[in-house]
């Protein structure tokens, strides 16, 4: 499957928890019941998750091959609560999305 199909699958698997497919800055995103984005698909096929820095899940996500902190500007201004996980680790996306959904805002 491609990244967009895998993204949609994650959304479908979390639909019973009130997750909605949406858009953020023109990119596919997952929103919680309150309308807050907690994950988004990037142009390069990676998915970015709000995992909250220094949590075990945040640390584990950063250890996945190719994972990194999210830098939306590309200018070294990382958003430390958000982790980019490449499509090569799509098998971890649903678990990471569940964690991101469960984190308080």
C-alpha positions in Angstrom: 0.0 0.0 0.0 1.0 3.6 -0.5 1.4 6.2 2.3 -2.0 7.7 1.7 -3.8 4.4 1.8 -1.9 3.5 5.0 -2.9 6.9 6.5 -6.6 6.3 5.6 -6.3 2.8 7.2 -5.0 4.3 10.5 -8.0 6.7 10.4 -10.4 3.8 9.8 -8.9 1.8 12.6 -9.4 4.7 15.1 -12.8 5.8 13.8 -14.6 4.1 16.7 -12.7 6.4 19.1 -14.2 9.5 17.4 -11.2 10.1 15.1 -12.0 12.1 11.9 -10.0 12.4 8.7 -9.4 16.1 8.0 -6.9 18.5 6.6 -4.1 20.6 8.2 -2.3 23.1 6.0 -3.6 21.3 2.9 -2.3 17.9 4.1 -4.4 14.9 5.3 -4.7 14.9 9.1 -6.4 13.1 11.9 -8.5 15.0 14.4 -9.8 14.0 17.8 -13.4 14.6 18.9 -12.6 18.1 20.0 -11.3 18.9 16.5 -7.6 19.0 17.5 -5.0 17.5 15.0 -2.8 14.8 16.6 -1.3 13.3 13.4 -0.8 14.3 9.8 0.5 12.9 6.5 3.4 14.8 5.0 4.2 15.3 1.3 7.1 12.8 1.4 4.8 10.1 2.6 5.9 10.2 6.3 3.4 10.7 9.1 3.9 13.1 11.9 2.5 12.4 15.4 2.1 14.6 18.5 3.7 12.3 21.1 4.8 14.7 23.9 8.6 15.0 24.4 10.4 12.8 26.9 7.6 10.2 27.1 8.6 6.5 26.4 6.6 6.5 23.2 8.3 9.7 22.0 11.7 8.2 22.7 10.8 4.9 21.0 9.4 6.7 17.9 12.6 8.6 17.5 14.5 5.3 17.5 12.7 4.1 14.4 14.8 4.2 11.2 14.5 7.6 9.5 12.4 9.1 12.3 13.1 12.7 13.4 11.7 15.7 15.3 9.2 17.6 13.1 10.6 20.8 11.5 7.8 22.3 9.5 9.9 25.3 8.3 13.0 23.3 7.4 15.1 25.9 9.2 16.1 23.9 12.3 13.1 25.0 14.3 11.9 21.7 15.5 8.6 21.2 17.2 9.8 18.9 20.0 6.5 17.2 20.8 6.0 16.0 17.2 7.8 13.1 15.6 8.1 12.4 11.9 7.9 8.6 11.1 8.7 7.6 7.6 6.4 5.3 5.5 9.0 2.5 5.9 7.7 2.2 9.5 4.0 2.4 8.6 3.4 -0.8 10.6 3.9 1.4 13.7 1.6 4.2 12.6 -1.6 2.9 14.2 0.0 2.4 17.6 1.6 5.8 17.5 -1.7 7.4 16.4 -3.4 5.8 19.4 -0.7 7.2 21.8 -1.0 10.7 20.2 -4.8 10.6 20.5 -4.5 9.7 24.2 -2.1 12.5 25.1 -3.7 15.6 26.8 -3.5 18.8 24.9 
